[in-house]
Amino acid sequence: SKLGQLFGSLFSGILCAFLTHPLDTIKSCMQGDVDRHTYRGFRHTIKTIAEQGVISAGFSPSASIKTAAALDLSLSIPRLVASITPFFRGFGARAAIIVVCFNIFSECKLAFAHIFFPSAFSS
């Protein structure tokens, strides 16, 4: 049914965006820094993006998560979330694009199936 295809596209698009968006963010940062002044490599890019999120959330970048957890668990969870959040900037737009693409592919599959696989539709 059309509603099932829409929900399938919605679920699979959001899941794919969630799984791939952090790596796409890392790749985009590295591509934008051609001279490698800000991001010197894959691991350094991950560290820099995470630190930018921690700093923008008001935490000290030098304080470790283990130290915060030892002192107060309520500090470590927000800091962890702050370090992950920058990897998902622009997630909504990317997820919407993927959902629309999945829906278009699904419609094309249904529209052209009888052309590519006529024996499956002949009675």
WOUR-V667270 format. One record per residue. D_LAST is the distance of its C-alpha to the last C-alpha in Angstrom with 2 decimals. Layout:
BEGIN
{{D_LAST} {D_LAST}}
END
This chain:
BEGIN
{{21.30} {23.67} {26.67} {25.45} {24.91} {28.37} {30.02} {28.39} {29.68} {33.01} {33.56} {32.51} {34.44} {37.57} {37.40} {37.03} {39.86} {42.03} {41.62} {42.17} {44.61} {47.81} {47.20} {46.40} {49.67} {51.61} {50.09} {50.86} {54.44} {54.99} {53.59} {55.83} {58.91} {59.06} {62.69} {62.04} {64.89} {63.16} {60.39} {61.59} {58.58} {55.54} {57.60} {60.24} {57.65} {56.28} {59.86} {60.88} {57.94} {58.52} {62.25} {61.68} {59.76} {62.50} {65.23} {63.54} {63.24} {67.00} {67.18} {69.39} {67.42} {69.98} {69.59} {67.17} {64.51} {66.17} {69.47} {67.93} {66.16} {69.44} {71.25} {68.76} {65.06} {64.66} {65.56} {63.17} {59.91} {60.53} {61.65} {58.52} {56.35} {58.50} {57.94} {54.13} {53.74} {54.46} {51.48} {49.22} {50.80} {48.14} {45.49} {44.24} {43.58} {41.89} {39.70} {38.68} {37.77} {35.65} {33.85} {33.09} {31.90} {29.58} {28.15} {27.72} {25.98} {23.59} {22.79} {22.42} {20.04} {17.73} {18.33} {17.75} {15.06} {12.31} {14.96} {15.97} {12.80} {10.08} {8.33} {8.23} {6.41} {3.77} {0.00}}
END
